[in-house]
Amino acid sequence: MEDSYGLWPLVIINSLVFIIFAFSFTKPKTSRDWRSFGVFSAFIVALFTEMYGFPLTIYLLSGWLSAQFPAIDFFSHNSGHLFEDFFGWGGDPHFGPFHIASYILIFYGFVLLSKAWKVLYKAHTEHILATTGPYARIRHPQYAGFVLIMFGFLLQWPTILTLGMFPILVWVYTRLARSEESEAQREFGETWNAYAKQTPAFLPRLKSPAS
């Protein structure tokens, strides 16, 4: 475990990289923006703490894991990719199906954040409702982007803490989205009502309403 974990500089560096990267796309300004960014940051810190600092999940489940998978050294860093271990894919877990899926989700989540921010910034500047780009498909692409990134990391490195945090954070984002929608309805009235009626909140429709 000493060779694979206790790498606190990596915890700090990786946490800062992803937090700063997300900050560059979201640029929080309001208290609501900072809350949504803060809960995402907490998730990232908890994740990398177990990934490189101290493997709390593996430590707590070590007896059960060793009994179920006796051939695996769970205090080796590669074995922290628990979904790859559970399904016995073999080989380097960084090239396993769960890890590849996580890369795709994390990448798309950041792309969604980037595209959403550009539209939202323009809308705020012009004092209009954001309805173009990803906002044409869903009403809250930034929150959806955060959820995709967190879910991607869960596929890559699930822990007890982050698995427990994930549904709570989704609930937090849902509450923030409802608060945001109440403000938008008061500001834009019927324009907002028409937009909300035809645009899903988080999951885009497979087909357009006209099809």
N, C-alpha and C positions, 0 to 999 in steps of 0.2 A: 504494500500500500504506500510505503514511503516514496517509491519511485514513480508511482502513477498519480498520487494525490499529494496534497499539501503544497500545491503549486499556486500559492496565493497571488503572485504577480500575474499569472495567467488569468486568474479569476477577475482581477481588477482590469487588466488590459482588454479581455474579451467583453466584459460587461460594458466598459466605456465605449468600445468600438460600436456595439449594437445600439447602445443608448444614444450616442452622438449621431449615429447614422439615422435613427428614427427621428431624432430631434431636428435634423436637417430637412426632413420631409414634412414634419408637422408644424414646426415653429409655434409652439403653444403661446397663446397670448392671454386668453381669459382664464378664470379660475377653473371652469369646466375643462378647458384644454389641458391645463396642468394636472387635473385629477386623472384624466384619461392617460396622459403620458406617464404620470407617477405610478399607476398600477401596472402598466406595461414594464416600467423600469424595475419595479419590485420583483416581477416574475423573472426577468432576465438575470438579476443578481442572484436570486434563489437557484436558478438553473445552473449558472456557472460555478456557484459555490459548491454544489454537489458534483459537478463535472470535473473540476480541477482541484477543489479545496478539500472537502471532507465528504465521502460518499455515505451520507446518513441513511439513505434508503437501503443500500446494499448491506450496511452494518446492521440495521434493524432486521432485515430479512435474510441475513447470511445463513442461519440454520436451515430455513426452508429451502433457500436457493441451492445450498450445497447438497441437500437431500434429493432434490428434484433433478439437479444437473451436476452430478459429482465430477464430471470431467472438466468442468469449467472453473477457472480461477477468477472468482468474482471480484477480487481486489486488483485485477489487472484492468487497466483503463479501457481496453476494447470491450471488455465484458460488461461495462456499464450501459451498453446499448441493449437494454433488456429485451426489447421486442425481437431483435435479431436472435438473441439467445433462446428465447421461448420457442420460436418457430424453427430453430436449428438450421438456419440457412448455411452456416459455415463460411469460411473465408474471411476476408477483411470486412468488418461490419460497415465501414465507410462506403462500401460499394454494394451493400445489401439493399433490398427493395424498400424497406422502411426509411433508410437513410436517404435514398434517392428521392423518395416521395417527400421527405422533409425538406430537401433542398428546393424542390419545385414550389412547395407551399410558401417557404420563407421568401424565395425570390419573387414570387407573384405577389405576396403580401406587401413587400417593399415597393414593387412597381405600382400597386394599387394606391399605396400611400402617396407616392410621388405624383401620380396623375390626379388624384383627388385634391391634393394641396394646391396645385396650379389652378384648378377650376374654382376652388373655394376662395383662394386669395383674390382672384379676379372678381368674383361675385361680391365679396366683402368690400372691395375697393369701389365697385360701381353701385353698391347697395341694392343688389338684385338677388333673386333666389338662384342658388346653384342647381342647374338642371341639365348641364351638358357633360360630356366625357363620361366617367364612371357614374356620375349622378343621374345620368339618363337611364341607367339599369337598376341602381339601388339608391336608397335615400341616405345611407350612411357608409360610404365606401371606406372612409378612414377607420372607423371602428371595425369594419369587416377585415381590413388589412391587418390591424393589430391581432385580431383573433386568428387569422390564417398563419401569421408568423408564430404565435404562441403554440398553436396546434402542430405546426411543423416541428418546432423544438420538442414537443411532447413525443412525437413519433421517433425522434432521434435519440432522446435521452429522458425517458419517463422517470419521475421521482415521486415519492409520496407527497412532498410539499407542493410541487408544481401541479400534480394531478388534483390535489385538493384546492389549489388556488384557481385553476382554470375555470371551473363553473362559477366561482364567485366573481372572477373578473368579467366573464361574459355577462353575468347579472349586472355588474357595475356599468358596463358599456351600454346595456339595454336601458338602464335607468338614465344614464347621461343622454342617450338618444331621445328618450321620451321628453326629457327636459328641454332639449334642443328643439324638438318638434313643437312643443308648446310655445316657445318663443317665436319660432318661424310662423306659426299660425296667427299669432297676434300681430306680427309685423306685416305679413303678406296676404292674410285673409283668404279670399277665394282662389287666388293664384296658388297658394300652398295647398288648399283643399283639393284642387284639381290635380296637382302634381302628386300628392300623397295617394290619391285614389288610383292612379294608374302606375305608380312606381313602388315596388316592394321595398321593405325596410332594409333587409340584409341579404336575402337570397334572390338573385335575378330569376325572372321567369324563363323557362326553356323556350317558350314561344311568345311572340308579341301578342297583346290583347286583340289585335286586328286579324291575326292568323287563325 
